[in-house]
Amino acid sequence: MDVTVEEKLRLLQKLKEDESQNQNAIRMRSEILDSAHSYREAESDEHTSVFSFKIRMLFAIVLFFVYLVMHFCNWSIGAVSAEKIVDLINESSDIKAFDFPLRVPYTLKE
């Protein structure tokens, strides 16, 4: 079976075209898989952060409830009473340290 040079060139060109199409298909599928993987990671991170927020919020509510019970029942835990908690918070925080007009500009726009 004799194959001419022109037929060999056409077959070679067809092989190169097929190879190029296959590489493009593989690249597109790889990009799809990568984007799906990154989407799942972002979704997992979002779920973790929402769960963490819920846990912290629940903890803050429980602490506040404990403070209210201590305050209204005049209870103390060890040497710590509700008044002592308020005093410690007042000592450690300075309301004047935050300059509202400087940090939170307020302008009326019509």
DRENBALUM-193372 format. One line per field, with one value per residue (C-alpha): residue number from 1; residue in three letters; x, y, z. Coordinates in nm, 3 decimals. Each point is the difference from the previous one (the first is absolute). Layout:
num <- c(NUM / ...) .
residu <- c(ALA / ...) .
xx <- c(X / ...) .
yy <- c(Y / ...) .
zz <- c(Z / ...) .
% end
This chain:
num <- c(1 / 2 / 3 / 4 / 5 / 6 / 7 / 8 / 9 / 10 / 11 / 12 / 13 / 14 / 15 / 16 / 17 / 18 / 19 / 20 / 21 / 22 / 23 / 24 / 25 / 26 / 27 / 28 / 29 / 30 / 31 / 32 / 33 / 34 / 35 / 36 / 37 / 38 / 39 / 40 / 41 / 42 / 43 / 44 / 45 / 46 / 47 / 48 / 49 / 50 / 51 / 52 / 53 / 54 / 55 / 56 / 57 / 58 / 59 / 60 / 61 / 62 / 63 / 64 / 65 / 66 / 67 / 68 / 69 / 70 / 71 / 72 / 73 / 74 / 75 / 76 / 77 / 78 / 79 / 80 / 81 / 82 / 83 / 84 / 85 / 86 / 87 / 88 / 89 / 90 / 91 / 92 / 93 / 94 / 95 / 96 / 97 / 98 / 99 / 100 / 101 / 102 / 103 / 104 / 105 / 106 / 107 / 108 / 109 / 110) .
residu <- c(MET / ASP / VAL / THR / VAL / GLU / GLU / LYS / LEU / ARG / LEU / LEU / GLN / LYS / LEU / LYS / GLU / ASP / GLU / SER / GLN / ASN / GLN / ASN / ALA / ILE / ARG / MET / ARG / SER / GLU / ILE / LEU / ASP / SER / ALA / HIS / SER / TYR / ARG / GLU / ALA / GLU / SER / ASP / GLU / HIS / THR / SER / VAL / PHE / SER / PHE / LYS / ILE / ARG / MET / LEU / PHE / ALA / ILE / VAL / LEU / PHE / PHE / VAL / TYR / LEU / VAL / MET / HIS / PHE / CYS / ASN / TRP / SER / ILE / GLY / ALA / VAL / SER / ALA / GLU / LYS / ILE / VAL / ASP / LEU / ILE / ASN / GLU / SER / SER / ASP / ILE / LYS / ALA / PHE / ASP / PHE / PRO / LEU / ARG / VAL / PRO / TYR / THR / LEU / LYS / GLU) .
xx <- c(0.000 / 0.165 / -0.077 / 0.094 / 0.184 / -0.311 / -0.211 / 0.266 / 0.001 / -0.380 / 0.004 / 0.270 / -0.198 / -0.316 / 0.191 / 0.128 / -0.352 / -0.142 / 0.278 / -0.066 / -0.375 / 0.069 / 0.237 / -0.259 / -0.268 / 0.230 / 0.088 / -0.369 / -0.092 / 0.290 / -0.114 / -0.354 / 0.129 / 0.225 / -0.284 / -0.231 / 0.272 / 0.058 / -0.378 / -0.027 / 0.291 / -0.162 / -0.332 / 0.172 / 0.181 / -0.329 / -0.170 / 0.285 / -0.013 / -0.379 / 0.029 / 0.277 / -0.212 / -0.296 / 0.216 / 0.151 / -0.343 / -0.143 / 0.294 / -0.052 / -0.372 / 0.071 / 0.256 / -0.244 / -0.273 / 0.240 / 0.078 / -0.372 / -0.067 / 0.298 / -0.121 / -0.367 / 0.057 / 0.303 / 0.207 / 0.372 / 0.231 / 0.294 / 0.108 / -0.161 / -0.337 / -0.201 / 0.117 / 0.363 / -0.049 / -0.139 / 0.288 / 0.259 / -0.160 / -0.009 / 0.367 / 0.118 / -0.200 / 0.018 / -0.305 / 0.185 / 0.276 / -0.226 / -0.050 / -0.341 / 0.007 / 0.343 / -0.063 / -0.369 / -0.064 / -0.361 / -0.123 / -0.348 / -0.050 / -0.306) .
yy <- c(0.000 / 0.312 / 0.325 / 0.321 / 0.282 / 0.222 / -0.263 / -0.033 / 0.377 / 0.007 / -0.283 / 0.176 / 0.326 / -0.186 / -0.160 / 0.340 / 0.148 / -0.290 / 0.034 / 0.373 / -0.060 / -0.264 / 0.231 / 0.280 / -0.238 / -0.120 / 0.359 / 0.103 / -0.302 / 0.072 / 0.361 / -0.118 / -0.241 / 0.267 / 0.251 / -0.259 / -0.087 / 0.365 / 0.053 / -0.289 / 0.138 / 0.345 / -0.156 / -0.202 / 0.311 / 0.192 / -0.282 / -0.006 / 0.375 / -0.002 / -0.285 / 0.184 / 0.315 / -0.193 / -0.158 / 0.337 / 0.165 / -0.277 / 0.033 / 0.378 / -0.045 / -0.256 / 0.232 / 0.290 / -0.219 / -0.104 / 0.369 / 0.087 / -0.281 / 0.112 / 0.362 / -0.056 / -0.276 / 0.171 / -0.313 / -0.020 / -0.262 / -0.019 / 0.358 / 0.127 / 0.173 / 0.179 / 0.337 / -0.113 / -0.101 / 0.345 / 0.169 / -0.210 / 0.084 / 0.370 / -0.007 / -0.176 / 0.202 / 0.369 / 0.131 / 0.320 / -0.193 / -0.046 / 0.330 / -0.036 / 0.317 / -0.093 / -0.370 / 0.009 / 0.307 / 0.098 / 0.224 / 0.085 / -0.031 / 0.136) .
zz <- c(0.000 / -0.124 / 0.180 / -0.170 / 0.169 / -0.020 / 0.178 / 0.270 / 0.048 / 0.025 / 0.255 / 0.200 / -0.006 / 0.108 / 0.291 / 0.113 / -0.015 / 0.201 / 0.257 / 0.033 / 0.047 / 0.265 / 0.189 / -0.007 / 0.130 / 0.280 / 0.094 / 0.012 / 0.214 / 0.232 / 0.040 / 0.077 / 0.264 / 0.153 / 0.021 / 0.157 / 0.254 / 0.093 / 0.028 / 0.245 / 0.204 / 0.015 / 0.099 / 0.273 / 0.131 / 0.005 / 0.191 / 0.253 / 0.054 / 0.046 / 0.250 / 0.186 / 0.015 / 0.140 / 0.270 / 0.100 / 0.004 / 0.217 / 0.239 / 0.024 / 0.071 / 0.272 / 0.163 / -0.009 / 0.151 / 0.279 / 0.063 / 0.019 / 0.248 / 0.210 / -0.009 / 0.087 / 0.257 / 0.161 / -0.055 / -0.038 / -0.141 / 0.232 / 0.061 / -0.320 / 0.019 / -0.268 / 0.131 / -0.013 / -0.366 / -0.083 / 0.183 / -0.187 / -0.334 / 0.085 / 0.103 / -0.314 / -0.252 / -0.078 / -0.184 / -0.090 / -0.174 / -0.304 / -0.179 / -0.167 / -0.216 / -0.129 / -0.061 / -0.095 / -0.210 / -0.017 / -0.277 / -0.109 / -0.372 / -0.166) .
% end
